[in-house]
Amino acid sequence: MGRSRHRQTNNREYEVYYIKSSPIIKLSWEGADIVKPITVTIPCPPNPAKARKIAQMRKMKEDKMKQARPVIVTYDEEQEKKRLLEEKKKKYQQQQEEAMNELEEKKFVQTKWYMGDYAHTDDDENDLLYLLTQSSNGKWSVLENIHIHQIKLDLLQFDMTKPLDSFMVLRTRMNTPDDTVALMANIISEFLSQRFAQVLVKQRSDDPYDTLISVVPANKAVKTSKEMAAKGYIEGPDPSPVINLNEGDHIEIAFRGNICDTTNRPPLFVYNSNIISELEVYLSEVDKYLQKNFRVYRGKIQIYRCYCDVKEKKAKRQMSVSDDIGQTAITEKIKQHLCDIPINIPKYNLESSPVPVKAPVTIVNDSDPINENLMRYLAVEMGEEWRRLAQILNVSRARMQAILRNIQISDGTEEDARYEMLMSWLKKMPKAVDKVSTLNGALMRCGRDDLTEEIQKRCLVLASILGQQYVRAGKQIIDQHEDVDNVKYCGILCYQCDLLPHQRDCDRIVECGSNEECYGSRLISDDGLTKFRSGCRDKSVCTVRAPIFGKRAELIPCSQCCNTSYCNLETCDNHITSNSKRCLSCKYALTPEDCNLSIQCNTDEVCYTQAIIHNQEKRYRLGCAHKNQCAARFDPVSGGVGRRAASDYCGQCCDGSNCNRELCTGKNIPHSKLTMPPPLSFCRDNSSSACAAHVNECSQDYYKYYQCPYTCKTCGAGPI
């Protein structure tokens, strides 16, 4: 490939000097000498600039002749006019022939000023003519002291003094270096000897193993393909790209991949554009146990060009004392890769793969909401997003490939593949891990919030039956069942994060199980960085001393447990000296208990919870509010005016870490009234017509902050 690029670069350099060339003339002589010179006339295309100038002069003359006005004369005057015109025409032709002869006999003298940029342009009418001959080794050389005459615009003439077997004339520019003329002739001769061909590979329709390989000229590829189809060779890959060959090149065939030739014929034939150059092979697989994931055996047919390159090398001959230096010709065999053609052969009499025997996955804890029935339900309801869910749940790629392969072997459906993926995830999950939160979070990232709602409904129903609550904090719970209103939370609330710089950076809250406690750990990763981890842990694990090493070879110098809500914010970390508190922060929570995001407030702020209407549904927003936005005194009722306002609208403040989780829930905890709620990010009236009818009642909190904030102009009430 490197030599080919170098050759193309040289060709572009020589194009600057090249103008035209005559045909390559090949002669055979009976003798070795010529008695007297032979005048040879050969065609050669003219200089384009000179041809354009002559054509322009002829056109001007024709136009001038067409513009001559007719003159009415008598009979005698007209005859005289014709005679004078013919004499003038003969005189003009004679002058033109004399000028042409003088122009051809005049030898152009190359001066220094001419060797500029003008010699590179196409407007130069002057050129040089070289006579070249080809030696026995195929190299071209310039013949000196040969005078070439241009007898016509496209005809050249010279005297041959010795027999020439092969010769040609090159027309070049005036500034052509002498050493590049022979190189240009070699390039032209090599290009003319090349042939553009294509490789056709066709398989017999009734026996795909029987394959015919044919190398044909590119212009005959379509015709040859039809002829092969008439013989029964119809199937097969597309023709190869166009390749360059020379007459008589040896074409070698090789096979790569899981394909081989079973015949004993030598994979070699000679290319000739005038005769059929083809090879018939009978293909077979190399190993029938390879490529089991494919329906066919795959391989490639490699096409090589084998030729000999003759190089001249100077060598010393020691046959005499004088050590004469002579020329020795070295023949080098070259094998050039031309192209690869992909080919397939079918698999016949395949042994059916046995259906893999799988160990049954049994769920021991029947009281867990994540059970086999739920996995089957999710497998039925999920679509193309199940592959994305597998990535989020950290199901390995190897396991996914094994599931798909087993389903293909056992003729299963995609629903079975989804079920196997979910059961594989469930099987590797530890018992103490909150599987509901993990699965719901993954489904929400896949855009299947509807499935998370169904999981929460099943959790609530199960909790009402068993008297326990398996729904973890931090998930969107759809409370549509009246029989689960009295379900009580049995676990404590803990911060849960992984690999943070400090424990106080954690902002996610989860509800632990009845047999779990909060924990916090300080670990040192393999790169020497200190990180913190927190969450829920089984009480039995907390009673045992923490291990020295954790997962991924992490050193854990500290691991502690605690049994009160929000107690693991400083576990194994430095004590927080700030007096500021933390509050739950959510925009559109279904209930205050559903909010699982905790943020750090300023020292002059307190926690608040406010009931709002979003998309015509009652929601709650929680966060931090300035102390001036809340009433200074304790107000255990603080709901508004009227029975309806007390039951629907709620806006309360409290002073304690994450205390707004219990606000607006009916629990009797210390709180005050939210007098100036923070601005609403999405401000709309619940009903424009109803608010227009109660515009005079904007003094009530029920209309001012709950039903009609837009009409009552309280969207931006109070500072943030």
Buried (B, 14 or more C-beta within 10 A) or exposed (E): EEEEEEEEEBBEEBEEBBBBBBEBBEEEEEEEEEEEEEEBEBEBEBBBBBBBEEEEEEEEEEEEEEEEEEEEEEEEEEEEEEEEEEEEEEEEEEEEEEEBEEEEEEEEEEEEEBEEEEBEEEEBEEBBBBBBBBEEEEBBEBBEEBEBBBEEBEBBBBEBBEBBEBBBBBBBBBBBEEEBBBBBBBBBBEEEBEBEBBBBBBBBEEEBBBBBBBBBBBEBBEEBBEBBEEEBBBBBBEBBEEBBBEEEBBBBBBBEBBBBBEEEEEBEBEBBBEEEBBBBBBBBBEEBEEBEEEEBBBBBBBBBBBBEEEEEEEEEEEEEEEEEEEEEEEEEEEEBEBBBBBBBBEBEEEEEEEEEEEEEEEBEEEEBBBBBEBBBBBBEEBEEBBBBBBBBBEBEEEBBEBBBBBBEEEEBEBBBBBBBBBBBBBEEBEEBEBBBBBBBBBBBEBEBEEBBBBBBBBBBBBBBEEEBBBBBBBBBBBBEEEEBEEBEBBBBBBBBBEEBEBBBEBBBBBBBBEEBBBBBBBBBBEEEEEBBBBBBBBBEBBEEEBEEEBEEEBBBEEBBBBEEBBBBBBBBBEEBEEEBBBBBBBBBBBBBBBBBBBBBBEEEBBBBBBBBBBEEEBBBBBBBBBBEBBBEEEBEEBBBBBEEBBEBBBBBBBBBBBBBBBBBBEEEBEBBBBBBBBEBEEEBBBBEEEBEEBEEBBEBBBBBBBBBBBBBEBBEBBEE
